[in-house]
Amino acid sequence: MTAEWRETRAAFHAAADWFATAVEKVGGRWSSPGLGEWDVRALVGHTSRALLTVESYLCLLYTSRCV
């Protein structure tokens, strides 16, 4: 694994951790305005799918390492 790849993985991990921490703080505000027409629920769903999409694409590249 190259240093660049390790840095990219670390950045992705940090972003995912930050997102998870932010979601824990939503509380009961799921229907509150988020961005434009989107409420908090829609933003969290969109971001969750984006994180999973990155993982899925990487899994296709490295199928021998997927669990």
N, C-alpha and C positions, 0 to 999 in steps of 0.2 A: 504494500500500500504506500502510495506516495505521500509526501508531506502535504501537498495541495489537497489530496483527497481526505486526509485526516482533518485538515482545517475546515473543509466543506462539511464533513460529517459533524464536526463539533459545532459549527454554526447552525446547522439544521437542528441538532439536538437542543441547543440553547433556545432557538426560536420555538420549538415544540414545547419545551418546558415552560417558557414564558407564557405561551398561549394557554397551557393547562392551568397555570396559576391564575391567569386572568379569568378563565371560565369559572374557576372555583369561587370567584368573588361576585359572580352575577347575582346570586341569591334568587329572589323572586322577580327579577326584572327582565324576564325572557321576552315579554311583549313590548318592552320599552323601545323607543326609536333608537336605531343604531346608525345607519348611514343611508341618506336618501330615503328611498321607499322601504329599505330593509330594516327589520327590527333586530334585536339582539339575537334571537333564536336563529334567524336566517343567516346572520353573519357568522355565528358559531358553527352552524351546519356547513356553510360554504368553506370556511377555513379548515374544518375537520376533513372534509372531502379532499381539499387541496393537499393536506398533509398525507392522507392515505394514497392519493394519486402518485405523489412523489415516491412513496415507498413501493407501490405496485410497479411503477416503471423501473425502479432500481432492481426490484426482484426479478423482472424479466431479463435484465442484463446479467444478473448473477444468480441464476436459478439454483445452482449448487449450494448457495449460502442461505437460501430462504428456508424458513421454518414453517 
